[in-house]
Each structure stands twice: as C-alpha cells, then as structure tokens.
Amino acid sequence: MRLRKEKGMTQLDLALSIGLKSVGLISVAELYHNKKHFNLEHLYKIAKILEIDLCDFIKDWEEIEAGFPPSRE
C-alpha cells in the first residue's frame, strides 16, 4: 500500500494496470483480509507498474514482521 501511494496511484489505477476489472483483490490483499494475498504474477506486474524491484515487497514484509518501520535511507 505504501509503495502504491508513494507513486500516487489509487487502488483502481493499480487494478486496471494489472488487468483486473475492480479493486476487490487490491483492497483485500493490501490488508491481508481473509488471508487473501497477491500471487507471484500479481507481484511481478505490480512491481513493473510501480517501477520497483520485486524484492522491495519482501523487504517491507520483513520489516513489518520485525515490528520496525520501513527505513528511509
């Protein structure tokens, strides 16, 4: 969610960019609601759209799991 917002994209913008017709998956996956998540294909497409490295998703998740805020170096 942070990476999407930093790029100024709405959930709808992102959904349409990766070939979805609504924000449903984006919304629940960003919140991990009902254990819904992005698959590897989604993450690849999102990384390409946001112009970030695929590893950035993992870095953010590791920091969340550790209880630390993302670094701003």
GIRA-V525081 format. One line per field, one symbol per residue. phi: phi as a letter, one per 20 degrees, with the letter a starting at -180 (. if undefined). psi: psi as a letter, one per 30 degrees, with the letter a starting at -180 (. if undefined). Layout:
phi=???
psi=???
//
This chain:
phi=.fffffemdeffgfgffdnedbegfggfffelfllebfefffffffgffelcegffffgfffffffndfgfdf
psi=eeeeeffgkleeeeeefgglflfeeeeeeefhkhgklkleeeeeeeeeefhlkefeeeeeeeeeefgklklh.
//
